[in-house]
Amino acid sequence: MPDTTPASDLVTVHYADVELDNGENLRDLAVGDYLELAEPTAGMTPGTWRVVAWHGDDPVFPDEAVMRPVPTAEVLKLRQAASEKFAAITGGTR
């Protein structure tokens, strides 16, 4: 399904401006991956963000990620799907 996020909601960030919890940077994320932010970072507000594109001068190692905020309803839907998948794999036990 194509992304229909308005361009005004998208944020473009340089990969080095965001450090992940594991100490790495945004280059560890692929298009479609999610990022949870607890604090404002590189023009993004706290919450869940998704990588929608990579671009830059070097096609092998693009240096800018285009991010979109993920609405709460979408986050809840993703969590429910993950929970159902986990239950199916484990037989409903934890």
PyMOL Python script that loads the backbone (N, CA, C, O; Angstrom):
from pymol import cmd

cmd.read_pdbstr("""\
ATOM      1  N   MET A   1       0.851  -1.169   0.000  1.00  0.00           N
ATOM      2  CA  MET A   1       0.000   0.000   0.000  1.00  0.00           C
ATOM      3  C   MET A   1       0.898   1.234   0.000  1.00  0.00           C
ATOM      4  O   MET A   1       1.795   1.334   0.838  1.00  0.00           O
ATOM      5  N   PRO A   2       0.686   2.157  -0.900  1.00  0.00           N
ATOM      6  CA  PRO A   2       1.527   3.355  -0.965  1.00  0.00           C
ATOM      7  C   PRO A   2       1.296   4.252   0.236  1.00  0.00           C
ATOM      8  O   PRO A   2       0.203   4.296   0.801  1.00  0.00           O
ATOM      9  N   ASP A   3       2.337   4.960   0.610  1.00  0.00           N
ATOM     10  CA  ASP A   3       2.255   5.880   1.731  1.00  0.00           C
ATOM     11  C   ASP A   3       1.511   7.128   1.283  1.00  0.00           C
ATOM     12  O   ASP A   3       1.845   7.715   0.254  1.00  0.00           O
ATOM     13  N   THR A   4       0.515   7.535   2.042  1.00  0.00           N
ATOM     14  CA  THR A   4      -0.279   8.717   1.684  1.00  0.00           C
ATOM     15  C   THR A   4      -0.076   9.863   2.676  1.00  0.00           C
ATOM     16  O   THR A   4      -0.904  10.768   2.769  1.00  0.00           O
ATOM     17  N   THR A   5       1.018   9.815   3.403  1.00  0.00           N
ATOM     18  CA  THR A   5       1.322  10.872   4.368  1.00  0.00           C
ATOM     19  C   THR A   5       1.538  12.187   3.625  1.00  0.00           C
ATOM     20  O   THR A   5       2.297  12.232   2.657  1.00  0.00           O
ATOM     21  N   PRO A   6       0.878  13.261   4.069  1.00  0.00           N
ATOM     22  CA  PRO A   6       1.107  14.558   3.418  1.00  0.00           C
ATOM     23  C   PRO A   6       2.581  14.954   3.520  1.00  0.00           C
ATOM     24  O   PRO A   6       3.226  14.723   4.543  1.00  0.00           O
ATOM     25  N   ALA A   7       3.097  15.542   2.467  1.00  0.00           N
ATOM     26  CA  ALA A   7       4.507  15.949   2.439  1.00  0.00           C
ATOM     27  C   ALA A   7       4.844  16.868   3.608  1.00  0.00           C
ATOM     28  O   ALA A   7       5.977  16.866   4.088  1.00  0.00           O
ATOM     29  N   SER A   8       3.883  17.644   4.065  1.00  0.00           N
ATOM     30  CA  SER A   8       4.143  18.562   5.172  1.00  0.00           C
ATOM     31  C   SER A   8       4.413  17.830   6.488  1.00  0.00           C
ATOM     32  O   SER A   8       4.983  18.417   7.407  1.00  0.00           O
ATOM     33  N   ASP A   9       4.015  16.563   6.595  1.00  0.00           N
ATOM     34  CA  ASP A   9       4.244  15.782   7.816  1.00  0.00           C
ATOM     35  C   ASP A   9       5.574  15.027   7.777  1.00  0.00           C
ATOM     36  O   ASP A   9       6.040  14.546   8.809  1.00  0.00           O
ATOM     37  N   LEU A  10       6.188  14.920   6.598  1.00  0.00           N
ATOM     38  CA  LEU A  10       7.444  14.187   6.462  1.00  0.00           C
ATOM     39  C   LEU A  10       8.603  15.025   6.977  1.00  0.00           C
ATOM     40  O   LEU A  10       8.605  16.251   6.868  1.00  0.00           O
ATOM     41  N   VAL A  11       9.587  14.335   7.541  1.00  0.00           N
ATOM     42  CA  VAL A  11      10.790  14.994   8.045  1.00  0.00           C
ATOM     43  C   VAL A  11      11.986  14.292   7.415  1.00  0.00           C
ATOM     44  O   VAL A  11      12.071  13.064   7.435  1.00  0.00           O
ATOM     45  N   THR A  12      12.905  15.066   6.858  1.00  0.00           N
ATOM     46  CA  THR A  12      14.136  14.507   6.295  1.00  0.00           C
ATOM     47  C   THR A  12      15.261  14.790   7.280  1.00  0.00           C
ATOM     48  O   THR A  12      15.481  15.930   7.688  1.00  0.00           O
ATOM     49  N   VAL A  13      15.973  13.720   7.655  1.00  0.00           N
ATOM     50  CA  VAL A  13      17.050  13.854   8.642  1.00  0.00           C
ATOM     51  C   VAL A  13      18.324  13.205   8.127  1.00  0.00           C
ATOM     52  O   VAL A  13      18.278  12.201   7.415  1.00  0.00           O
ATOM     53  N   HIS A  14      19.445  13.775   8.486  1.00  0.00           N
ATOM     54  CA  HIS A  14      20.742  13.198   8.157  1.00  0.00           C
ATOM     55  C   HIS A  14      20.955  11.997   9.077  1.00  0.00           C
ATOM     56  O   HIS A  14      20.640  12.059  10.265  1.00  0.00           O
ATOM     57  N   TYR A  15      21.482  10.921   8.534  1.00  0.00           N
ATOM     58  CA  TYR A  15      21.619   9.684   9.305  1.00  0.00           C
ATOM     59  C   TYR A  15      22.393   9.879  10.612  1.00  0.00           C
ATOM     60  O   TYR A  15      22.086   9.217  11.604  1.00  0.00           O
ATOM     61  N   ALA A  16      23.377  10.760  10.635  1.00  0.00           N
ATOM     62  CA  ALA A  16      24.215  10.942  11.818  1.00  0.00           C
ATOM     63  C   ALA A  16      23.534  11.776  12.908  1.00  0.00           C
ATOM     64  O   ALA A  16      24.051  11.873  14.021  1.00  0.00           O
ATOM     65  N   ASP A  17      22.388  12.374  12.603  1.00  0.00           N
ATOM     66  CA  ASP A  17      21.699  13.212  13.580  1.00  0.00           C
ATOM     67  C   ASP A  17      20.854  12.424  14.569  1.00  0.00           C
ATOM     68  O   ASP A  17      20.333  12.986  15.531  1.00  0.00           O
ATOM     69  N   VAL A  18      20.717  11.114  14.331  1.00  0.00           N
ATOM     70  CA  VAL A  18      19.902  10.284  15.210  1.00  0.00           C
ATOM     71  C   VAL A  18      20.719   9.075  15.637  1.00  0.00           C
ATOM     72  O   VAL A  18      21.174   8.292  14.804  1.00  0.00           O
ATOM     73  N   GLU A  19      20.897   8.932  16.944  1.00  0.00           N
ATOM     74  CA  GLU A  19      21.603   7.763  17.476  1.00  0.00           C
ATOM     75  C   GLU A  19      20.574   6.777  18.013  1.00  0.00           C
ATOM     76  O   GLU A  19      19.697   7.148  18.793  1.00  0.00           O
ATOM     77  N   LEU A  20      20.685   5.527  17.593  1.00  0.00           N
ATOM     78  CA  LEU A  20      19.772   4.487  18.044  1.00  0.00           C
ATOM     79  C   LEU A  20      20.195   4.002  19.433  1.00  0.00           C
ATOM     80  O   LEU A  20      21.301   4.291  19.889  1.00  0.00           O
ATOM     81  N   ASP A  21      19.303   3.261  20.100  1.00  0.00           N
ATOM     82  CA  ASP A  21      19.595   2.758  21.446  1.00  0.00           C
ATOM     83  C   ASP A  21      20.856   1.900  21.487  1.00  0.00           C
ATOM     84  O   ASP A  21      21.545   1.850  22.506  1.00  0.00           O
ATOM     85  N   ASN A  22      21.156   1.222  20.373  1.00  0.00           N
ATOM     86  CA  ASN A  22      22.339   0.360  20.347  1.00  0.00           C
ATOM     87  C   ASN A  22      23.612   1.137  20.023  1.00  0.00           C
ATOM     88  O   ASN A  22      24.677   0.542  19.854  1.00  0.00           O
ATOM     89  N   GLY A  23      23.509   2.462  19.937  1.00  0.00           N
ATOM     90  CA  GLY A  23      24.672   3.297  19.667  1.00  0.00           C
ATOM     91  C   GLY A  23      24.930   3.516  18.184  1.00  0.00           C
ATOM     92  O   GLY A  23      25.786   4.322  17.819  1.00  0.00           O
ATOM     93  N   GLU A  24      24.209   2.816  17.332  1.00  0.00           N
ATOM     94  CA  GLU A  24      24.359   2.978  15.893  1.00  0.00           C
ATOM     95  C   GLU A  24      23.536   4.174  15.434  1.00  0.00           C
ATOM     96  O   GLU A  24      22.919   4.868  16.243  1.00  0.00           O
ATOM     97  N   ASN A  25      23.536   4.407  14.109  1.00  0.00           N
ATOM     98  CA  ASN A  25      22.762   5.534  13.580  1.00  0.00           C
ATOM     99  C   ASN A  25      21.651   5.027  12.671  1.00  0.00           C
ATOM    100  O   ASN A  25      21.439   3.821  12.546  1.00  0.00           O
ATOM    101  N   LEU A  26      20.956   5.947  12.048  1.00  0.00           N
ATOM    102  CA  LEU A  26      19.798   5.597  11.215  1.00  0.00           C
ATOM    103  C   LEU A  26      20.114   4.651  10.063  1.00  0.00           C
ATOM    104  O   LEU A  26      19.213   3.985   9.555  1.00  0.00           O
ATOM    105  N   ARG A  27      21.362   4.580   9.644  1.00  0.00           N
ATOM    106  CA  ARG A  27      21.690   3.686   8.527  1.00  0.00           C
ATOM    107  C   ARG A  27      21.391   2.226   8.851  1.00  0.00           C
ATOM    108  O   ARG A  27      21.339   1.391   7.948  1.00  0.00           O
ATOM    109  N   ASP A  28      21.195   1.913  10.127  1.00  0.00           N
ATOM    110  CA  ASP A  28      20.822   0.546  10.507  1.00  0.00           C
ATOM    111  C   ASP A  28      19.371   0.240  10.146  1.00  0.00           C
ATOM    112  O   ASP A  28      18.956  -0.919  10.178  1.00  0.00           O
ATOM    113  N   LEU A  29      18.602   1.261   9.806  1.00  0.00           N
ATOM    114  CA  LEU A  29      17.189   1.071   9.487  1.00  0.00           C
ATOM    115  C   LEU A  29      16.967   1.060   7.980  1.00  0.00           C
ATOM    116  O   LEU A  29      17.602   1.807   7.236  1.00  0.00           O
ATOM    117  N   ALA A  30      16.063   0.208   7.553  1.00  0.00           N
ATOM    118  CA  ALA A  30      15.685   0.122   6.142  1.00  0.00           C
ATOM    119  C   ALA A  30      14.334   0.805   5.945  1.00  0.00           C
ATOM    120  O   ALA A  30      13.631   1.104   6.911  1.00  0.00           O
ATOM    121  N   VAL A  31      13.987   1.044   4.705  1.00  0.00           N
ATOM    122  CA  VAL A  31      12.666   1.585   4.396  1.00  0.00           C
ATOM    123  C   VAL A  31      11.625   0.622   4.974  1.00  0.00           C
ATOM    124  O   VAL A  31      11.688  -0.588   4.754  1.00  0.00           O
ATOM    125  N   GLY A  32      10.682   1.177   5.705  1.00  0.00           N
ATOM    126  CA  GLY A  32       9.642   0.380   6.337  1.00  0.00           C
ATOM    127  C   GLY A  32       9.897   0.105   7.813  1.00  0.00           C
ATOM    128  O   GLY A  32       8.982  -0.298   8.530  1.00  0.00           O
ATOM    129  N   ASP A  33      11.132   0.317   8.280  1.00  0.00           N
ATOM    130  CA  ASP A  33      11.445   0.112   9.693  1.00  0.00           C
ATOM    131  C   ASP A  33      10.890   1.256  10.530  1.00  0.00           C
ATOM    132  O   ASP A  33      10.669   2.366  10.045  1.00  0.00           O
ATOM    133  N   TYR A  34      10.673   0.944  11.808  1.00  0.00           N
ATOM    134  CA  TYR A  34      10.114   1.909  12.750  1.00  0.00           C
ATOM    135  C   TYR A  34      11.160   2.359  13.756  1.00  0.00           C
ATOM    136  O   TYR A  34      12.127   1.649  14.030  1.00  0.00           O
ATOM    137  N   LEU A  35      10.949   3.551  14.300  1.00  0.00           N
ATOM    138  CA  LEU A  35      11.837   4.141  15.290  1.00  0.00           C
ATOM    139  C   LEU A  35      10.975   4.765  16.374  1.00  0.00           C
ATOM    140  O   LEU A  35      10.078   5.554  16.075  1.00  0.00           O
ATOM    141  N   GLU A  36      11.237   4.419  17.634  1.00  0.00           N
ATOM    142  CA  GLU A  36      10.544   5.022  18.779  1.00  0.00           C
ATOM    143  C   GLU A  36      11.412   6.127  19.349  1.00  0.00           C
ATOM    144  O   GLU A  36      12.585   5.905  19.648  1.00  0.00           O
ATOM    145  N   LEU A  37      10.856   7.296  19.499  1.00  0.00           N
ATOM    146  CA  LEU A  37      11.579   8.424  20.086  1.00  0.00           C
ATOM    147  C   LEU A  37      10.937   8.829  21.408  1.00  0.00           C
ATOM    148  O   LEU A  37       9.725   9.032  21.482  1.00  0.00           O
ATOM    149  N   ALA A  38      11.752   8.945  22.444  1.00  0.00           N
ATOM    150  CA  ALA A  38      11.255   9.389  23.743  1.00  0.00           C
ATOM    151  C   ALA A  38      11.376  10.896  23.896  1.00  0.00           C
ATOM    152  O   ALA A  38      10.680  11.507  24.707  1.00  0.00           O
ATOM    153  N   GLU A  39      12.275  11.493  23.104  1.00  0.00           N
ATOM    154  CA  GLU A  39      12.517  12.934  23.176  1.00  0.00           C
ATOM    155  C   GLU A  39      12.546  13.516  21.771  1.00  0.00           C
ATOM    156  O   GLU A  39      12.788  12.786  20.809  1.00  0.00           O
ATOM    157  N   PRO A  40      12.303  14.821  21.632  1.00  0.00           N
ATOM    158  CA  PRO A  40      12.437  15.440  20.311  1.00  0.00           C
ATOM    159  C   PRO A  40      13.858  15.223  19.784  1.00  0.00           C
ATOM    160  O   PRO A  40      14.836  15.398  20.511  1.00  0.00           O
ATOM    161  N   THR A  41      13.954  14.846  18.527  1.00  0.00           N
ATOM    162  CA  THR A  41      15.246  14.542  17.918  1.00  0.00           C
ATOM    163  C   THR A  41      15.233  14.934  16.454  1.00  0.00           C
ATOM    164  O   THR A  41      14.348  14.511  15.710  1.00  0.00           O
ATOM    165  N   ALA A  42      16.189  15.728  16.031  1.00  0.00           N
ATOM    166  CA  ALA A  42      16.399  16.074  14.620  1.00  0.00           C
ATOM    167  C   ALA A  42      15.113  16.508  13.913  1.00  0.00           C
ATOM    168  O   ALA A  42      14.872  16.128  12.767  1.00  0.00           O
ATOM    169  N   GLY A  43      14.297  17.298  14.593  1.00  0.00           N
ATOM    170  CA  GLY A  43      13.059  17.800  13.987  1.00  0.00           C
ATOM    171  C   GLY A  43      11.874  16.865  14.112  1.00  0.00           C
ATOM    172  O   GLY A  43      10.796  17.164  13.599  1.00  0.00           O
ATOM    173  N   MET A  44      12.056  15.724  14.792  1.00  0.00           N
ATOM    174  CA  MET A  44      10.962  14.770  14.999  1.00  0.00           C
ATOM    175  C   MET A  44      10.495  14.848  16.446  1.00  0.00           C
ATOM    176  O   MET A  44      11.311  14.961  17.362  1.00  0.00           O
ATOM    177  N   THR A  45       9.195  14.787  16.649  1.00  0.00           N
ATOM    178  CA  THR A  45       8.619  14.808  17.990  1.00  0.00           C
ATOM    179  C   THR A  45       8.657  13.411  18.600  1.00  0.00           C
ATOM    180  O   THR A  45       8.825  12.430  17.875  1.00  0.00           O
ATOM    181  N   PRO A  46       8.503  13.302  19.921  1.00  0.00           N
ATOM    182  CA  PRO A  46       8.447  11.974  20.536  1.00  0.00           C
ATOM    183  C   PRO A  46       7.306  11.153  19.943  1.00  0.00           C
ATOM    184  O   PRO A  46       6.258  11.691  19.585  1.00  0.00           O
ATOM    185  N   GLY A  47       7.521   9.861  19.847  1.00  0.00           N
ATOM    186  CA  GLY A  47       6.517   8.962  19.297  1.00  0.00           C
ATOM    187  C   GLY A  47       7.159   7.981  18.340  1.00  0.00           C
ATOM    188  O   GLY A  47       8.377   7.803  18.333  1.00  0.00           O
ATOM    189  N   THR A  48       6.330   7.352  17.539  1.00  0.00           N
ATOM    190  CA  THR A  48       6.792   6.351  16.583  1.00  0.00           C
ATOM    191  C   THR A  48       6.915   6.980  15.199  1.00  0.00           C
ATOM    192  O   THR A  48       6.032   7.708  14.746  1.00  0.00           O
ATOM    193  N   TRP A  49       8.035   6.682  14.540  1.00  0.00           N
ATOM    194  CA  TRP A  49       8.316   7.184  13.193  1.00  0.00           C
ATOM    195  C   TRP A  49       8.687   6.013  12.305  1.00  0.00           C
ATOM    196  O   TRP A  49       9.201   5.002  12.783  1.00  0.00           O
ATOM    197  N   ARG A  50       8.427   6.148  11.017  1.00  0.00           N
ATOM    198  CA  ARG A  50       8.749   5.099  10.040  1.00  0.00           C
ATOM    199  C   ARG A  50       9.619   5.679   8.937  1.00  0.00           C
ATOM    200  O   ARG A  50       9.394   6.795   8.468  1.00  0.00           O
ATOM    201  N   VAL A  51      10.614   4.906   8.532  1.00  0.00           N
ATOM    202  CA  VAL A  51      11.468   5.304   7.410  1.00  0.00           C
ATOM    203  C   VAL A  51      10.689   5.049   6.125  1.00  0.00           C
ATOM    204  O   VAL A  51      10.287   3.916   5.863  1.00  0.00           O
ATOM    205  N   VAL A  52      10.471   6.093   5.318  1.00  0.00           N
ATOM    206  CA  VAL A  52       9.730   5.922   4.069  1.00  0.00           C
ATOM    207  C   VAL A  52      10.623   6.000   2.835  1.00  0.00           C
ATOM    208  O   VAL A  52      10.217   5.583   1.750  1.00  0.00           O
ATOM    209  N   ALA A  53      11.842   6.535   2.993  1.00  0.00           N
ATOM    210  CA  ALA A  53      12.765   6.611   1.846  1.00  0.00           C
ATOM    211  C   ALA A  53      14.155   6.976   2.339  1.00  0.00           C
ATOM    212  O   ALA A  53      14.332   7.540   3.419  1.00  0.00           O
ATOM    213  N   TRP A  54      15.118   6.642   1.525  1.00  0.00           N
ATOM    214  CA  TRP A  54      16.506   7.078   1.718  1.00  0.00           C
ATOM    215  C   TRP A  54      16.924   7.809   0.460  1.00  0.00           C
ATOM    216  O   TRP A  54      16.565   7.386  -0.639  1.00  0.00           O
ATOM    217  N   HIS A  55      17.675   8.897   0.586  1.00  0.00           N
ATOM    218  CA  HIS A  55      18.206   9.556  -0.595  1.00  0.00           C
ATOM    219  C   HIS A  55      19.488  10.288  -0.247  1.00  0.00           C
ATOM    220  O   HIS A  55      19.810  10.481   0.926  1.00  0.00           O
ATOM    221  N   GLY A  56      20.203  10.685  -1.260  1.00  0.00           N
ATOM    222  CA  GLY A  56      21.457  11.401  -1.085  1.00  0.00           C
ATOM    223  C   GLY A  56      22.305  11.265  -2.332  1.00  0.00           C
ATOM    224  O   GLY A  56      21.889  10.647  -3.312  1.00  0.00           O
ATOM    225  N   ASP A  57      23.483  11.838  -2.296  1.00  0.00           N
ATOM    226  CA  ASP A  57      24.369  11.828  -3.460  1.00  0.00           C
ATOM    227  C   ASP A  57      24.940  10.450  -3.764  1.00  0.00           C
ATOM    228  O   ASP A  57      25.193  10.128  -4.926  1.00  0.00           O
ATOM    229  N   ASP A  58      25.147   9.636  -2.741  1.00  0.00           N
ATOM    230  CA  ASP A  58      25.719   8.298  -2.916  1.00  0.00           C
ATOM    231  C   ASP A  58      24.590   7.267  -2.887  1.00  0.00           C
ATOM    232  O   ASP A  58      23.980   7.064  -1.837  1.00  0.00           O
ATOM    233  N   PRO A  59      24.295   6.609  -4.018  1.00  0.00           N
ATOM    234  CA  PRO A  59      23.181   5.657  -4.049  1.00  0.00           C
ATOM    235  C   PRO A  59      23.422   4.410  -3.196  1.00  0.00           C
ATOM    236  O   PRO A  59      22.467   3.754  -2.781  1.00  0.00           O
ATOM    237  N   VAL A  60      24.682   4.077  -2.932  1.00  0.00           N
ATOM    238  CA  VAL A  60      24.985   2.900  -2.116  1.00  0.00           C
ATOM    239  C   VAL A  60      24.794   3.208  -0.632  1.00  0.00           C
ATOM    240  O   VAL A  60      24.247   2.395   0.112  1.00  0.00           O
ATOM    241  N   PHE A  61      25.243   4.373  -0.214  1.00  0.00           N
ATOM    242  CA  PHE A  61      25.109   4.795   1.177  1.00  0.00           C
ATOM    243  C   PHE A  61      24.441   6.166   1.247  1.00  0.00           C
ATOM    244  O   PHE A  61      25.099   7.158   1.561  1.00  0.00           O
ATOM    245  N   PRO A  62      23.134   6.230   0.957  1.00  0.00           N
ATOM    246  CA  PRO A  62      22.451   7.515   1.024  1.00  0.00           C
ATOM    247  C   PRO A  62      22.517   8.061   2.443  1.00  0.00           C
ATOM    248  O   PRO A  62      22.515   7.302   3.412  1.00  0.00           O
ATOM    249  N   ASP A  63      22.576   9.375   2.555  1.00  0.00           N
ATOM    250  CA  ASP A  63      22.806   9.958   3.869  1.00  0.00           C
ATOM    251  C   ASP A  63      21.599  10.633   4.514  1.00  0.00           C
ATOM    252  O   ASP A  63      21.714  11.147   5.626  1.00  0.00           O
ATOM    253  N   GLU A  64      20.452  10.647   3.851  1.00  0.00           N
ATOM    254  CA  GLU A  64      19.266  11.264   4.423  1.00  0.00           C
ATOM    255  C   GLU A  64      18.083  10.297   4.409  1.00  0.00           C
ATOM    256  O   GLU A  64      17.786   9.652   3.404  1.00  0.00           O
ATOM    257  N   ALA A  65      17.425  10.223   5.561  1.00  0.00           N
ATOM    258  CA  ALA A  65      16.233   9.387   5.690  1.00  0.00           C
ATOM    259  C   ALA A  65      15.005  10.280   5.702  1.00  0.00           C
ATOM    260  O   ALA A  65      14.986  11.313   6.371  1.00  0.00           O
ATOM    261  N   VAL A  66      13.991   9.885   4.968  1.00  0.00           N
ATOM    262  CA  VAL A  66      12.707  10.573   5.007  1.00  0.00           C
ATOM    263  C   VAL A  66      11.840   9.786   5.981  1.00  0.00           C
ATOM    264  O   VAL A  66      11.597   8.594   5.793  1.00  0.00           O
ATOM    265  N   MET A  67      11.379  10.467   7.020  1.00  0.00           N
ATOM    266  CA  MET A  67      10.627   9.836   8.098  1.00  0.00           C
ATOM    267  C   MET A  67       9.199  10.362   8.136  1.00  0.00           C
ATOM    268  O   MET A  67       8.939  11.514   7.791  1.00  0.00           O
ATOM    269  N   ARG A  68       8.277   9.503   8.559  1.00  0.00           N
ATOM    270  CA  ARG A  68       6.896   9.964   8.752  1.00  0.00           C
ATOM    271  C   ARG A  68       6.422   9.547  10.132  1.00  0.00           C
ATOM    272  O   ARG A  68       6.767   8.469  10.618  1.00  0.00           O
ATOM    273  N   PRO A  69       5.631  10.403  10.759  1.00  0.00           N
ATOM    274  CA  PRO A  69       5.084  10.037  12.064  1.00  0.00           C
ATOM    275  C   PRO A  69       4.032   8.945  11.884  1.00  0.00           C
ATOM    276  O   PRO A  69       3.290   8.940  10.902  1.00  0.00           O
ATOM    277  N   VAL A  70       3.977   8.032  12.832  1.00  0.00           N
ATOM    278  CA  VAL A  70       3.006   6.939  12.781  1.00  0.00           C
ATOM    279  C   VAL A  70       1.900   7.268  13.786  1.00  0.00           C
ATOM    280  O   VAL A  70       2.173   7.401  14.979  1.00  0.00           O
ATOM    281  N   PRO A  71       0.661   7.400  13.320  1.00  0.00           N
ATOM    282  CA  PRO A  71      -0.445   7.728  14.222  1.00  0.00           C
ATOM    283  C   PRO A  71      -0.660   6.625  15.267  1.00  0.00           C
ATOM    284  O   PRO A  71      -0.364   5.457  15.018  1.00  0.00           O
ATOM    285  N   THR A  72      -1.172   7.008  16.420  1.00  0.00           N
ATOM    286  CA  THR A  72      -1.403   6.075  17.519  1.00  0.00           C
ATOM    287  C   THR A  72      -2.256   4.885  17.078  1.00  0.00           C
ATOM    288  O   THR A  72      -1.959   3.751  17.455  1.00  0.00           O
ATOM    289  N   ALA A  73      -3.290   5.112  16.303  1.00  0.00           N
ATOM    290  CA  ALA A  73      -4.156   4.016  15.856  1.00  0.00           C
ATOM    291  C   ALA A  73      -3.370   2.988  15.044  1.00  0.00           C
ATOM    292  O   ALA A  73      -3.610   1.786  15.162  1.00  0.00           O
ATOM    293  N   GLU A  74      -2.440   3.454  14.227  1.00  0.00           N
ATOM    294  CA  GLU A  74      -1.625   2.546  13.425  1.00  0.00           C
ATOM    295  C   GLU A  74      -0.668   1.754  14.322  1.00  0.00           C
ATOM    296  O   GLU A  74      -0.448   0.564  14.098  1.00  0.00           O
ATOM    297  N   VAL A  75      -0.102   2.415  15.336  1.00  0.00           N
ATOM    298  CA  VAL A  75       0.787   1.734  16.277  1.00  0.00           C
ATOM    299  C   VAL A  75       0.024   0.625  17.002  1.00  0.00           C
ATOM    300  O   VAL A  75       0.525  -0.492  17.134  1.00  0.00           O
ATOM    301  N   LEU A  76      -1.184   0.932  17.469  1.00  0.00           N
ATOM    302  CA  LEU A  76      -1.988  -0.067  18.169  1.00  0.00           C
ATOM    303  C   LEU A  76      -2.325  -1.248  17.267  1.00  0.00           C
ATOM    304  O   LEU A  76      -2.311  -2.397  17.707  1.00  0.00           O
ATOM    305  N   LYS A  77      -2.624  -0.964  16.019  1.00  0.00           N
ATOM    306  CA  LYS A  77      -2.930  -2.026  15.060  1.00  0.00           C
ATOM    307  C   LYS A  77      -1.702  -2.919  14.830  1.00  0.00           C
ATOM    308  O   LYS A  77      -1.826  -4.143  14.779  1.00  0.00           O
ATOM    309  N   LEU A  78      -0.536  -2.314  14.694  1.00  0.00           N
ATOM    310  CA  LEU A  78       0.701  -3.076  14.511  1.00  0.00           C
ATOM    311  C   LEU A  78       1.006  -3.945  15.728  1.00  0.00           C
ATOM    312  O   LEU A  78       1.406  -5.100  15.588  1.00  0.00           O
ATOM    313  N   ARG A  79       0.816  -3.387  16.920  1.00  0.00           N
ATOM    314  CA  ARG A  79       1.064  -4.144  18.149  1.00  0.00           C
ATOM    315  C   ARG A  79       0.095  -5.318  18.283  1.00  0.00           C
ATOM    316  O   ARG A  79       0.489  -6.402  18.713  1.00  0.00           O
ATOM    317  N   GLN A  80      -1.162  -5.107  17.916  1.00  0.00           N
ATOM    318  CA  GLN A  80      -2.154  -6.177  17.976  1.00  0.00           C
ATOM    319  C   GLN A  80      -1.779  -7.299  17.017  1.00  0.00           C
ATOM    320  O   GLN A  80      -1.862  -8.475  17.371  1.00  0.00           O
ATOM    321  N   ALA A  81      -1.370  -6.943  15.811  1.00  0.00           N
ATOM    322  CA  ALA A  81      -0.969  -7.949  14.821  1.00  0.00           C
ATOM    323  C   ALA A  81       0.250  -8.730  15.313  1.00  0.00           C
ATOM    324  O   ALA A  81       0.316  -9.948  15.145  1.00  0.00           O
ATOM    325  N   ALA A  82       1.209  -8.038  15.915  1.00  0.00           N
ATOM    326  CA  ALA A  82       2.401  -8.711  16.439  1.00  0.00           C
ATOM    327  C   ALA A  82       2.023  -9.649  17.582  1.00  0.00           C
ATOM    328  O   ALA A  82       2.564 -10.750  17.682  1.00  0.00           O
ATOM    329  N   SER A  83       1.107  -9.225  18.437  1.00  0.00           N
ATOM    330  CA  SER A  83       0.665 -10.040  19.556  1.00  0.00           C
ATOM    331  C   SER A  83      -0.041 -11.303  19.055  1.00  0.00           C
ATOM    332  O   SER A  83       0.175 -12.394  19.582  1.00  0.00           O
ATOM    333  N   GLU A  84      -0.876 -11.147  18.045  1.00  0.00           N
ATOM    334  CA  GLU A  84      -1.579 -12.298  17.472  1.00  0.00           C
ATOM    335  C   GLU A  84      -0.604 -13.264  16.812  1.00  0.00           C
ATOM    336  O   GLU A  84      -0.757 -14.480  16.930  1.00  0.00           O
ATOM    337  N   LYS A  85       0.389 -12.735  16.123  1.00  0.00           N
ATOM    338  CA  LYS A  85       1.400 -13.575  15.485  1.00  0.00           C
ATOM    339  C   LYS A  85       2.188 -14.342  16.542  1.00  0.00           C
ATOM    340  O   LYS A  85       2.450 -15.534  16.381  1.00  0.00           O
ATOM    341  N   PHE A  86       2.565 -13.658  17.621  1.00  0.00           N
ATOM    342  CA  PHE A  86       3.302 -14.293  18.704  1.00  0.00           C
ATOM    343  C   PHE A  86       2.469 -15.409  19.333  1.00  0.00           C
ATOM    344  O   PHE A  86       2.985 -16.493  19.609  1.00  0.00           O
ATOM    345  N   ALA A  87       1.183 -15.144  19.558  1.00  0.00           N
ATOM    346  CA  ALA A  87       0.297 -16.147  20.146  1.00  0.00           C
ATOM    347  C   ALA A  87       0.162 -17.367  19.238  1.00  0.00           C
ATOM    348  O   ALA A  87       0.113 -18.501  19.714  1.00  0.00           O
ATOM    349  N   ALA A  88       0.102 -17.126  17.922  1.00  0.00           N
ATOM    350  CA  ALA A  88      -0.003 -18.238  16.977  1.00  0.00           C
ATOM    351  C   ALA A  88       1.272 -19.091  16.986  1.00  0.00           C
ATOM    352  O   ALA A  88       1.203 -20.315  16.874  1.00  0.00           O
ATOM    353  N   ILE A  89       2.422 -18.447  17.119  1.00  0.00           N
ATOM    354  CA  ILE A  89       3.696 -19.163  17.118  1.00  0.00           C
ATOM    355  C   ILE A  89       3.879 -19.960  18.401  1.00  0.00           C
ATOM    356  O   ILE A  89       4.359 -21.093  18.374  1.00  0.00           O
ATOM    357  N   THR A  90       3.493 -19.363  19.523  1.00  0.00           N
ATOM    358  CA  THR A  90       3.735 -19.989  20.820  1.00  0.00           C
ATOM    359  C   THR A  90       2.543 -20.798  21.330  1.00  0.00           C
ATOM    360  O   THR A  90       2.616 -21.394  22.404  1.00  0.00           O
ATOM    361  N   GLY A  91       1.475 -20.823  20.589  1.00  0.00           N
ATOM    362  CA  GLY A  91       0.288 -21.537  21.054  1.00  0.00           C
ATOM    363  C   GLY A  91      -0.451 -20.789  22.147  1.00  0.00           C
ATOM    364  O   GLY A  91      -1.221 -21.377  22.907  1.00  0.00           O
ATOM    365  N   GLY A  92      -0.213 -19.492  22.219  1.00  0.00           N
ATOM    366  CA  GLY A  92      -0.917 -18.667  23.193  1.00  0.00           C
ATOM    367  C   GLY A  92      -0.247 -18.619  24.551  1.00  0.00           C
ATOM    368  O   GLY A  92      -0.797 -18.039  25.487  1.00  0.00           O
ATOM    369  N   THR A  93       0.938 -19.221  24.682  1.00  0.00           N
ATOM    370  CA  THR A  93       1.640 -19.177  25.964  1.00  0.00           C
ATOM    371  C   THR A  93       2.779 -18.188  25.907  1.00  0.00           C
ATOM    372  O   THR A  93       3.298 -17.885  24.832  1.00  0.00           O
ATOM    373  N   ARG A  94       3.160 -17.694  27.039  1.00  0.00           N
ATOM    374  CA  ARG A  94       4.279 -16.752  27.105  1.00  0.00           C
ATOM    375  C   ARG A  94       5.374 -17.309  27.942  1.00  0.00           C
ATOM    376  O   ARG A  94       6.406 -16.662  28.118  1.00  0.00           O
TER     377      ARG A  94
END
""", "prot")
cmd.dss("prot")
cmd.show_as("cartoon", "prot")
cmd.util.cbc("prot")
cmd.orient("prot")
